[in-house]
């Protein structure tokens, strides 16, 4: 039970840390085009953020899958639902700052990319690694 919770929590932490770090690096490198509290409409920047989200979701799903003691799909599905709930909450806060298409695409890609990340785990019959 604790390993299951830990596997899911690890996916949540990995997603959050990578997103906060990655988006901070991206926005810091583009300080000319970003004004605090102003709408972000630059298609290039929004595409980069979506790409970052896809990559991080794959990594988070993979992390959960390699740590899950069994029932890998169940663990990654729970992670995906938790991330979707958190994503809806966060996107609601930025609703007026980004185009609707960004929000829909961001949220629409979370679950499938996390589940795909969980499927990346090499071969599906391989046992989960045992921690000492």
C-alpha positions in Angstrom: 0.0 0.0 0.0 2.8 2.5 0.9 4.7 1.7 -2.3 1.5 2.3 -4.3 1.0 5.7 -2.6 4.7 6.5 -3.0 4.7 5.6 -6.7 1.8 7.9 -7.4 3.2 10.7 -5.1 6.5 10.4 -7.0 4.8 11.0 -10.3 3.0 14.1 -8.9 6.3 15.5 -7.4 8.2 14.8 -10.6 5.5 16.5 -12.7 5.4 19.6 -10.4 9.2 20.0 -10.1 9.9 19.6 -13.8 7.0 21.9 -14.7 8.0 24.7 -12.3 11.7 24.4 -13.3 11.1 24.1 -17.0 8.5 26.9 -17.2 10.7 29.2 -15.1 13.6 28.6 -17.4 11.5 29.2 -20.5 9.9 32.4 -19.2 13.2 33.7 -17.8 14.7 33.4 -21.3 11.8 35.3 -22.8 11.5 38.2 -20.4 11.0 40.7 -23.2 7.7 39.0 -24.3 6.2 38.3 -20.9 4.6 40.9 -18.7 3.4 39.7 -15.3 -0.4 39.5 -15.3 -0.7 40.2 -19.1 -2.3 37.8 -21.5 0.1 35.4 -23.2 -0.9 35.0 -26.9 2.4 34.2 -28.5 1.8 30.9 -30.4 5.4 30.0 -30.2 5.6 30.3 -26.4 2.3 28.5 -26.0 3.5 25.7 -28.2 6.8 25.4 -26.2 4.8 25.2 -23.0 2.5 22.5 -24.4 5.5 20.5 -25.6 7.0 20.8 -22.1 3.8 19.6 -20.6 3.7 16.6 -23.0 7.4 15.7 -22.1 6.9 16.1 -18.4 3.6 14.0 -18.5 5.5 11.2 -20.2 8.3 11.3 -17.6 5.8 11.4 -14.7 3.8 8.5 -16.0 7.0 6.5 -16.6 8.3 7.3 -13.1 5.1 6.1 -11.5 5.1 2.9 -13.7 8.6 1.9 -12.7 7.9 2.5 -9.0 4.4 0.8 -8.9 4.6 -2.6 -7.2 1.9 -4.1 -9.6 -1.1 -3.0 -11.6 0.9 -0.3 -13.4 -2.1 0.9 -15.4 -4.1 1.6 -12.2 -1.3 3.6 -10.7 -0.7 5.7 -13.8 -4.4 6.2 -14.2 -4.7 7.5 -10.7 -1.8 9.8 -11.3 -3.4 11.0 -14.6 -6.7 11.8 -12.8 -4.9 13.6 -10.0 -2.9 15.7 -12.5 -6.0 16.4 -14.5 -7.8 17.7 -11.4 -4.8 19.8 -10.4 -4.5 21.0 -14.0 -8.2 22.1 -14.1 -7.6 24.1 -10.9 -4.4 25.8 -12.2 -5.8 26.5 -15.7 -8.9 28.1 -14.1 -6.6 30.6 -12.4 -5.0 31.5 -15.8 -8.2 31.3 -17.8 -8.2 35.0 -18.9 -4.4 35.0 -19.6 -4.2 32.4 -22.3 -6.4 31.4 -25.3 -9.1 28.8 -24.8 -7.3 26.5 -27.2 -4.3 26.4 -25.0 -6.3 25.4 -21.9 -8.2 22.7 -23.8 -5.1 21.2 -25.4 -3.1 21.3 -22.2 -5.8 19.5 -20.2 -6.7 17.2 -23.1 -3.1 15.9 -23.4 -2.5 15.3 -19.7 -4.2 12.0 -19.3 -3.2 10.3 -22.5 0.5 11.4 -22.2 0.7 10.2 -18.6 -0.8 6.9 -19.6 1.5 6.6 -22.5 4.5 7.3 -20.2 3.3 4.5 -18.0 3.3 2.2 -21.1 6.9 3.1 -22.0 8.1 0.9 -19.1 10.1 -1.9 -20.8 8.6 -5.0 -21.2 5.3 -5.1 -19.6 6.2 -8.4 -17.9 9.3 -6.9 -16.2 8.9 -6.8 -12.4 9.1 -3.5 -10.7 12.6 -2.7 -9.3 13.0 -3.7 -5.7 14.3 -1.0 -3.4 16.7 -2.3 -0.7 
